[in-house]
Amino acid sequence: METESAGIRFVWDYGTTDERLRGLYERGKAAQWNAATDIDWEAGVGVPDRVEALGARSALGWSESSPVPKERWGAFQWEFHSWMTSQFLHGEQGALLATSRLVTMAPDMDTKMFAAGQVTDEARHVEAYARYCDLLGNSYTVNPSLKQMLDTVVSENRWDIVFLGMQIIVEGLALAAFRLEHTRSFDPVIAQLTRLVARDEARHVAFGLLTLQEIYGELTSRERADREEFIKESALLMSRRFRLGEVWARLDVDVEAGTNFALQDPKMIDFRRLMFTKIVTSLAKVGLLTPGVRAHLEDLELLRVLPPKVRHS
């Protein structure tokens, strides 16, 4: 039983309705960590003269077509690291605001309780990334495409679209980025931070999948078409983030030349595809990797093409 007023849903049934969601809620309580005490902030923050160690492991290696000379590629790596970390911070604030809305909008108590726990997670992520950006001493404002995406999600009145936008798309992209940052990082502080955050984000994505799988099998054709259009627009916005206009400007590189490089360089394309892998998998699981969505992702060069399996005789 529930009542709704001004977009806020009261649920008067306090019993468990989904053991899987309640299990995620319990795991979330047990996995809490403290950004102030569980990260060794004195372990050493990456500085520009240490980026060469990153370069050999980075997904974004230098190529002849780069608008940045090879001798300045270390500077690019430093700015890209600072830009990525800044966007993590801004995205976490968006997740904080969106998830707080889910607490009021969700249709059952198990979902409200997990969302409330996620609000605490997101606040901790904002705290941690803000502190790290202060240590870097090199930050960026929110990317315009990310800001547009976050504005759309936090102002949406359909609770499942908030789930789809934040838990599947924004959090899915973040999870891939966090894991990549952890494996390649030259800085033990950000490696430790992203390992802890990724553990939280994995629960958040699982939360979105469990919730949406329950309802997306019953969508009408019109409802499905609306959500397909939302996914297409979201994919376009999120892929635009990686044109890196702010980074090229910071490096005094012609922004148009930098953007063309980001769009056309094979390593840049592979990087974007890697970032979208979790999103694509999640869309398939909730039944929204439709032919139209798949074609759109292919047009944006966001689908990874896996090599065929080798048959052994």
N, C-alpha and C positions, 0 to 999 in steps of 0.2 A: 504494500500500500504506500502511495506517495501523494504528495500535493506539491503544486508548483506555483510560485509567485515571483513575478519580475525576473524570470529566468533562473530562479533558485529553486532547486528541488529538495524538499524535505522527504525523507524516507523513514517510515515509522516501523519498519520491520528490521530489527537489529540482529537477527540470526544470520548465520553464514549461508550464503546462497551459492558460492563458488569456492570449493576447497582449494583450487589452484591459485586463485587470487589471494585467498587468505594465507596460503603457503608463501607466496611472494612477499606479502606484508610481513610475515614472521621472519623471513630471511633478511628483509630490509632492516628490521629492528636489530637483529643480531649483528649486522654488518656495518653499523654506524662507526664512523671514525671522526677524529677531531683535527681540523686543518691546522690548528695552532700547535698541537703536540705530537701528531703522528707523522709529520713531515719534517725531515732534517733540513731546515731552511739555511743552515750554515754549510751544507755540503758543497756548495760552489755553484753559482749561477753562471750560465754560459755568457761569454763576452765576445765581442767581435774577433779577437785574436785566436779564439778557439774553434771557429766555424770550419776550419780546414778538416778537422776530425769528422765533422758532419758530412762534408762534401762527398766523401767516398761512399757513404751509405745512403745518401739522399735519393729519393725517387726522382728528383728533378736535377738531373745532371746537365752540365754545360754541353752545348752543341754549336756547330759552326754557324747556325742561323740565329743564334742568340743575339739580341740587341745589347747585351751586357758583355764586354770583353772578358776573355778567360781570366785575366789577372784580377778582375773585379767580381768574379763569381762568388768568392767568399763573402763579399759585401751583400750580394743578392741573398745568399743563404741566411745571413744574419737578419736582414729585413724581412725575408719570408717567414722565418721563425717568429719574429716579433709580431708580424701581421697575423699569422695563424693563432698565436696565443691570445692576441687581443680579440680576435673574432670568437675564440672559445669563450672568453669572458662575456662578451656581448650576447652570445647565444645562450649562455647559462642564465643571464638575467631574463631573457625572453622565456626560457623554460620555467623559471620561477614564477613569472606572472601568469603564463598559460596554465600551469599545473594548479595554481591557486584557484583559477576559474573552474578547473575540473572538479575540485572538491565541492563546489556549489552546484555544478551542473550534472554530475554523474547520477545514474538512475538507481543505484543500489548501494548499500552500506559498505560492502567489501571494496568496491571501486573507490568510494569516497575515502576510506581508510588508507588504501594504498596511495592514493593521490596526495593525501595529507602527509604521509611519510616521504613522498617524493619532493614535496615542497621543502622539507627540511634538507634533503639531499641537495637540491638546487641552491638553497641559500649557502650551504657549505661550499659548493663549487664556486659560487660567486666570490665568496670570501677568499678562497684559495687562489683563484686565478687573478683576482685583484692584487693580492699580495705579491704574486709572482711577477705580474706586469710592473709593479713598483720596483722590484728588485732589478728587472731588466733595464729600467730607465729608458725604454724605447717602445712606445705604444702607438696604436692606430685607433682612429674613431671607427664606429660601426660601418661596415660595408653597406652601401645603399641597397643592394639587392637583398642582403640579409635583413636589413631594417624593414624593407617592404614585406618580406616573408613573415617576420615576427609581428608586424602591425596587423597583417591579415589574420594570423592565428589567434592573437589575443583579443581581437574584436569579433571573432566568429561566434554566432549564437547557437550553432548546431554542435552539440557536445562531441559527436563522433568525428566531425571535421577537425575539432581541436585535437583530438586523439591522433587522427591521421596526420595532421600537419606537424605536431610536436613529437609524438612518441615514435612515429614511423619515419618521417622524413628528416626533421631537424635532429632528433636524437640518434637516428640511424646513421646520418652523416657524421655526427659527432663521435659516435662509437668507432667508426672506421678511422677517423682522423686521430682520435686519442690513441688507438692501438698502434697506428703507424708512428705517431710521435714518440710513443714509449719505446718501440723497437729501434728507432734510428737516432734517438736523441744523444747529443754530446753532453748533456747537462744532467747530472744525477737528481737534481731537484725536480725538474719537469718530468723526468722519467718516473720518479716516485709518485708525483702528483697525478700524472695521467693514468698510472696503474690503478690507483685508488678510485679515480673518477670513472674509468672504464668499467670497473666492477659494478658501480652504481648504475651506469648507463645501460649495461646489459640487462639488469632487472627492469629498467624503465621500458626498454624495447619489448621485452617479454610481456610486460604488462599491457602494452598497446596491442600486441598480437593476440593475446588471450581475449581481450575485450572485443576487438573488432571482428575476430573470427566468428564470434557468437552471433553477430548481427548482420554481417555483410553477405551472408548466404541468402538473406531474405529481402534484399534491396529490389525495388521496382526498377524498371528500365530507365525511368527518368532520374531516380536517385543515383543509380550507377553512373549515368552519363554526367551528372553534376560532379561526382567524386572523381571521375576520370579527368574532367576539365581542371579540377583543383590540382590533381597530381601533375598534369602537364605544365600548368603555370608554375607550380612549385619547383619542378625539375628545372625549368628554364631559369628561374631566379637563382636557385642554388648553384647551377652551373656557371652563371654569370659571375658569381663570387670569385671564381678562379681565373678570371681574366687578369686579375692582379693590378688593376689600374692604379691603386694607391701605392703599391710597391714600386712600380715603374716611375711614378712621379717623385717618390722619395729619393730614388736613385738618379734623378735628373735624366731619365731615359725617355725618349719620345713615347708617349702613352699609346699612340696608335700602333707604332712598331712593336711595342711590348705586348699589346693586346693581340695583334696578329700572330706573334710568336706563341703566346699562350694557347691560341685557338688551333694552331697548325702543327706545333712541334710534337712528334710522336710520344716523347716522354711526358709532356704535359697532358696529352690525351689519355695516355695510360694511367696517369695519376688521377685524373677525374673519374675514369672508369673504376679504379680501385676504390675511390671514395664512395661511389654509388653502389658498390656491390651489396652491402647490407640492405640498402633501401630496396633494391630490385628483388632480393630474396624475400623480404618482408611483404612487399606488394603481392608477390606470387602466393604467399601463405594466406593472405586475407582475400584472395580472389580478385585482385584489382590489376594484375599484370595482363590486361586485356590486349587484344591485337592493336587497338588504337594507342594505348599507352606504350606498348613495346615499340611500335613504329616511331613514336615521338622520341623515345629514349635513344633509338638508333640514329635518328636524325641529329640529335644533340651529341652523338658519339659518347654515350654514357653506358652502353652495354658492353661488357667484356665478352670477347669471343674466345672461348676455351678451345685448346687443341683437341682434336679427336682422340678418343681412347685407343691405345695400342692393343691390338688383339694378339694374344700369345697362342701359338699353336701347341 
